[in-house]
Amino acid sequence: MNLTADVIVPIALVTVSYALCLGISRLYRKLFPHLRYLPGPKNPQLLYGNFIEIADDDNASIHEKWAEKYGPTYRLNGLMKTNILVTQDPKAVHHILRYSEEVYHKPDATRATIGQLIGNGVLVVEGEEHKMQRKVMNPAFGPVQVRALTEIFVDKSLELRDYWMREIQKSSKREVIVGAGLSKMALDVIGRAGFNYDFQALSEGTNSELSRTFAVLFGTFKRTIFDIVRIQLAGFLKLPGNPVVRDARSQMERIGNELLRDAKKAAQSSKKQDGMGKSRDLLSLLVKSNLDTNLPEHQRMSDEDVAAQIPTFFIAGHETINSSATAAIYVLTQHKNIQTKLRQELLAVGTDSPSMDELNALPYLNAFVREVLRLYAPFTFIARAAVKDDVMPLKEPIVDVNGKIHTELHIKKGQLIQIPILSMNKDKKLWGEDALEFKPERADTEPEATREIPGVWSHLLTFIGGPRACIGWRFSLIEMKAILFTLVRAFEFDLAVPKEDITFKRPLMVPLSRPIAKSRLPDRQLPVILTPVNRDN
């Protein structure tokens, strides 16, 4: 046993991190004393603060309970008693998202952690650098480009259907693990649609170097707070990080550079032949946009920045659809009447391979997807930090613990802020008293107040809004519609465990939620029973 490496170093890291956190906490409370007078829950734990309650929340509804008790704007206790401002006030949220380039960035700790894993892609960079990357990347995510990718979404959905059909034929239980199949499909989709790489995960293809590398990076991305603190501390103190993660990151950079080199060659070759390329994967489209002669040289992305988008595509494209589609299937098991009505609409379509326009023309499918993304948004909250002093307007005034009324908040540089996406999507003040009910027909009778939600899509905060809105929201929507179109036509869905066994708990400090069976922990999966649909009846 290596005593130094195995015992002394971990103890030293914990000790130093505790001391640093304690010092930061004391400094933070001196810098932001005004927030201590805002209403909010008590601090249940010195180290983790109210994050303990968020992690222990079975139904991902803790922010709703706090908002009901303290109002739309309140204070939370973060790590080591730091004050976190939480708001779902529409006026305040609009202000934060509108000025996300100038004032409200992702916290440095979050950016440092993600950046060490996937590089400085569009998820990590801020300010002018983010603006430049978005400008180059936006053309790859437009409606025309997503329309061209729809065939991939449908083809891979059909492969998932066939994969599950083979799975249920192996056992009389007819049980499948939803997340396992969806994960394979999402990997195949992002490979083909992202950079024209075929993982063949659904056809039990080879365990490629790229898929193994991604598994390491993504596994690290979802770790708990101790791992996050250790990664951040290692970078702060210039200590060696996890060698497995370091090697995986190095391999991802090498593979990314190879994929980028091939994409650039293909783009240049196509340009010589007919002036435009035939490839429609995101990386090829990004390369073409970056090589556009109308783009000034100083606005072009470096090869390093372009390559950094590859793991970014992985993280964003994989987990969002996995969580959303898992939630959709869970909803189908709980609302058989909705499942039947949806299936009737889908079976009336005379093809197994619909176009994007055909998917968008299905009213009940669109209403169902919207309601899933409202009530089961994959990311339950987002975090921001003010990079300069600001004044935040409020729609609903705050009465602090001393009885003082605030119609605006003076935000100091460094202030941490949390926007509870899921809670705002369920706010009864915006959606009405039936806000917690799953009602696809809600889209036909939507309250006027929901128009105040500053989301990029359909008056929801699911894909955020403003300059940092999810760049791939069209991609995610059509992929989810393709999945549901294919699977609901093929199977009837039932839970394989009692409803009481389902929880929406997530790893500590990870704002990602999906339905999972408590009896299947630590796998964090949802088991369902599939019954093939008899189309002859």
N, C-alpha and C positions, 0 to 999 in steps of 0.2 A: 504493500500500500504506500502511495506517495502522500505522506502526511501533509506536506506543504500545499500540494495541489488539491487534495481531496477534503482537507479540513480547514487549514488556516486561511486559505484564500477565500472560500465562501463566507467564513465568519467575518473576515476583514471587510469583505464587500458589504455584508449586511450592516456591520457596525458603521462603516463610513457612510453608506447610503442613509442610515437612520440619522446620523449627525447632520448630513447635508440637508435632509428633509426637514429636520427640526429647525435648523438655521434659516432655511428658506421660508418655513412656516411663520416664524417670528417676524422676519422681515416683511413678508406678505401682509400680515395682519396690521403692521404699522403703516404700510403703503395704502391699504384699502380699508380703513376703519369704517367708512360710511356704510358699507354693505353689512356690517355686523348688526345694523339696526333694521334691516329688512326682515320681514317675517320668513319663517322657514322651519324645517324639522330640526330636532335636537341632534347633536352629534353622538351616534351610538358607539363609535370606536375611534381611537386616536389616530391610528395609522391610515385606515381606509376611509374613514368618515362615512357619509351616507352611501358610498358605493357598495358597501356591504348589503344595504337594503335593496339596492337596485339589482345586485347579483342574486339575492335570495327571493326575488319576486317571481312567483310561479307563473303569473299571467301577463308579464311585461306591462303592468298597469300602475306601477308605483308613482310615475309622474302624474297620471290622471288623479290619483288620490291626493297628491300634494297640491295640485292646481285647484282642486275642489275645496281644499282646506285653507290654502294661503292666497289663492288668486292666481292669475296668469303669470305673475312675475314674483319671484321669491329667491331666497338664498339657500344654497346647499353647503354642506361641509365636505370639502375634498380631502385629498391626501394631507395628512398632518395638519388638519384644521384650516386649510386654506379656504377662503370664501369663493364660492362659485355662483355667479348670477345665472339663474334659470329663467327663461321667458318664452311664453307662447303667445304673448300679446301681438296681434297681427301687425300693428304699426311698428313695434320694436323689431319684430322678425324681418319685416320688409326692409327696415333701415339697415339691419345687420347684413342681410344678404345683398342688398344693393351696393353697400360699400365694402364688400368682401375683398376687393382688390386694394383699396386704399387704407382701410382701418382694421378690419376684422379677419385676421388670418387664422389658419390652423395653428394650434399651440406648437411651440418649438419642440417640445418633448415628443409630441405625436409625429411631427415631420421627421425628427431625427430617427425615431424608431422605424418608421416605414421606409425612410430613405436608406437605412443600413441594410434593409432586406431587399428592396426592389430598385434602388437607385432614384435619381432625380427626375422621375416622370411627372406627368401632369397632376397626379394625386399629391405630389409632394411640394413642388415649386410654388412660389407666391409672387405677387406683384407683377412687375413688367415681364419677368421670365415666364410666369404663368400665362399672361396675356399673349405673349409671342407664341408659346406652344399651342394654346387654344386656337389662335388664328390659323396656324398651319394645319392643325388636326381637324378643325370643324368640317371641311369639305368631305372628309372620309365618313362622317356620321350623318350626312344629310338624308332626306327621304328617298332620293333617287338611288343613293348607294345602298341603303338598307333594303330597298325593293329588290336590288340585285342579289342580296344575301339571303332573301327569304327562301329560296330553293334549298340552301344548306340547312336552314332551320327545320324545314319540313322533312327533308331527307333523313336528318339525324333523329327527328321525332319518330319517324317510321322505323328506324333502326332500334330505337328504345322500345317501341311497341313490340317488335319481334323479339328483342332481348328478354323482355318481361314475359312474353308468351312462352319462351323456352324455359324460363325460370319456374313458372307455375306448373309446367308439365313434369318437373322433376320431383314434385312433392304433392301429396294429397291436400296439404294445408292451403295451397295456392297463395302463399305469403311471399311478399317481396319487401325489401328495405328500400323505401322511396329514395332516400338521399344517396344511396349507393349507385342506383341506376341513373339518377339525375346528374350526379357528379361525373359519371362516365360520359354522358351525353354532353354536358357543359364543356368538358375537356375537349371532346371531339369538335364541337361547334367553334370554340375559340381557336382551336388549332387551324381548322379550315377557313373560317371567316376572318380570323385575326392575321394569319400570315401564311395561309395556303400550306399548312402542315397537317398530315393525317396521322393522328395518334392511334386510330383504330381501337379505341378503348371499348366500344360497344361490341366489337367483333372479336374481343379477346386478343387484340393485337399485341405486338411485342412491347415489353416494358422499356420504353425508350429512355435514353439519357435525359432528354428534356422533361419527360413526365416525372421521372424520379427527382430531378432538380426542383421542379415546381412543387412536388409533394413536400419536400423539406422546407422550402420557403413559405408555402402556405400554412404548413403546420406551425411554423414559428409565428406567423402573422396572427394566429388565433390564441396565443398563449396567455397565461395569467399575469397579474400585476408584478409578481416577483421576477418573472422573466423579462418583462418590459423594463423594470427598474434596472435589472442587471445589464441589459443591452445598452440602455442610456448611460449608465454609470461607466461601463467599459469604454464607451466613446468619449465621455467627459474626462476620464482619467487616463486616456490613451492606453487602456489595458487590452489585452487580446480578447476578442469575442469568442463565441461558440465556434470551434473549428469546423463543425459540420455545416453550420449556417454560412460561415465564411467561404468554405469550399463550394457550397451550392451556389452562392452569389457569384463567385468567380466563374463557375461553369455556365451560369445563366448569361453572364456578360459575354463569354466566349461564343456561346451558341447564338445569342442575340446578334452579335457582330457578324456571324456567318449568315444568318437569315437576312440581315440588313444588306450585306454585300450582294447576295443573290437578288434581292428585290431591286437594288440600284442597277444591277446589270440588266435585269429584265426590263426595267423602266426605260433605260437608255436605248436598249435594243428595239423596243416597241416604238419609241419616239422616232428612231431612224426609219422604221418601216412605214408607219402610217400616221405619225404625229400624235398618237395616243395609245396607251397600253390596254391590253385586254383583261389583265388581272383585276379582280374586284375585292381582294382581301384588304383588310384595314391597313396593314403594313405597306402594301404596294401603293394604295391610295395616298397614304401619308408621305411616302417617298416622292410620288409624283407631285403632290402639292408642294413639298419642300423644294423640288427642283424647278418649279414653275418660273419661267423667265420673267414674269411680271412681279415676282416677289423680290423686294430689295434684298441685297446680300446681308445687310445687318439684321434682317428679320427672319433669316433662315435658322433652322435648328441645326446644331452640330450633330455629327454621327452618334456621339455618345448620348445625346438627348433623345434622338430617334430610337436608338437601341433600348433606352430605358423605358420606352412605352410598351415593350413586349411583356415584361413581367407585370406591368400595369394592366394591360389587357387581360392577363391571366386572373389577377386578383379581382378586378371589377367585374369581368365577364363571367367568372365561375361562381362566386359565392352569391351574388345578387339573384341570379336565375335559380340557383339551387334552393335558396331560402324561400323565394316567392312561389315557385312551383310546388314545393313541399307544403307550404301553407294552403295553396289552392286545393291540393288533393285532400288535405285534412278537412277543409271546409266542405268539400263534396261528401265526405263520409258523415258529416254532421247534419247535412241538409239534403235529404234524399229527394225531396220535391224539386229543389233547385237542380240537383244532378240530372233528374229525369227531363226537366224542361230544357236544360242546356243540351243534353244529348239529342233531343228531338230536333232542335234547331240545327245542330251540326250534321246529323244524319241526312237532313234534307239537301245538303250540298252534294252535288253529283261527282265529286272527285276526291281522291285521297291526297292530292297535291295542290292545295289552293295557292293562289298568288297573294301578295300582300293586300291588294285591293279587295280580294274576295274575303280575306280574314277581317279586314276593317269594316266590311259591309254586313257583318253578323252582329245585330244589335244586342242580343242577350249575352253573347260571348264577351263583347266589349264592356257591357255593364258589369258582368261577373268579374272580369279582370280588374276593372277599376275598383270594385268593392274589396277585392282581395288586397290590392295594393294600398287601400285606405286603412283597413283594419289590421293588416299584417305587414306593414312596411318592414323590409329586412333590417334596416338600420333604425334603431329606436330613438337615437339622438345624435346630434353632431356637436362638436366642441369648437369654439373659436377663442381667440385671444386678441385684445386690442393692442395694436402696435403704436398707437398714439392716443392722446386724450380726445374725448368725444362727448357729445351730448346726445343721448338716446331718447327719442320721443316715445310716449306711451299713449295708447288708446284708452286704457283703463287705469286711472290713477291708483297709486299704491299708498296705503296707510301703514306707516312703519310701526315698530313696537312702541314708539314714544307718542304715537297718535298724529305724527306729522304727515301731511299729504304731499305726495310727489307726482307731478304731471310729466316729469322727465327725469332721467337719471344722468348724472355726471360720471362718465366712465373714464377711469384713469388708464394710462398706458400699462399694459401687463395684465389687466383684468381678464380673468377666465370666464367664459360664457358658455352656457349649454342651451341648445334649442331642442326640446323634446318633440321630435317628428311625429311619433306615434300618438302622443297625447294631443297634439294639435289636430291631427287627422280625426280624432274622436271627440273633440271639444263640443259639449252640448250647447254652448253659447253660439257656436258657429253652425253646427249640424242639426240641432234640435234635440228633443228629449229621447229620441230613438237612435241617437248617435252610435250606441254600442251594438245595435242590431245589424246583422248581415242582411242587407236588402239591395239586391242588384237594381231594382226599379227606382232606387233613390235618385239615379241620374236624371229621371224625368221630372222630379219634384224637388230639385235642390234648393235649399234656402239661399236667399240673396247674400246672407252674411258670409257664405263660403268663398265668395269672390274676393274677400279680403286676404285669403291665404296666398302668399306670394310664390307659389310653386310654378315650375316650368311647364307642368302638364296637369290639366284637368282639375285645377284648384286643390291640388294635393301637395303636401310637402315631401312626399316620398322620394322624388328625384331632386329635392331642394329647389333652388331658384337663384336668379342673379347670375353674375359672371362665373360663379363656381358651380352652377347647376350641373348635374350628371350629364356628361357629354354623350353617353351612350344610351340615353333613355329610349330613343326610338328602337334601337337594336334590342334592348331588353323587352320592350312591349311586344314586338312582333315575334320574337323567339318564344315568349310565354304563350302567346295566342296559338302559335304553331304546335307547341307541346300539348296544350289542352285540347285543341281541335283533334289531334291524332289520338290521344289517349282516352278521352271521354267517348269517342266513337267506338273504341275497341274494348273498353273494360267498364264494369261497375266496381265502385270502390267502397270498401268497408274497413273500419279499424280492426286491427288484429289484437288490440289490447283494450281494456275498458277505458272509457273517456276520462275517468278519474286518474288514470295513469299518465295522462298527457301534461307536460309542463312546457313553459316557454323560457325557462331559466337559461342563462348564458354564462360563459366564462367571465370571471371578474374583470372589469374594465374593458370588456369587448362589447360594443353597443349593437350586437348582432343577435337577432332573435328568430327562432323557428320552432314549430311544434315538434317535440321529441317525447319518447316514452321513458319515464323514470326507471322502469324495470329493465331498460336496455342500456342504462348508463354503464361505463363511460362512453359508449359508442355514439351517443347523441343522435339517434336515428328514429324514424317513424315507420313502424311496420304496418302494412295494410294487406288486406285480402283482395285479390283480383278475381272477378268473374267475367269471362269473355262474353261480350255482347252478342246475342243471337239476332242477327239482322233479318232473319226470315220471319220473325214474329211481328 
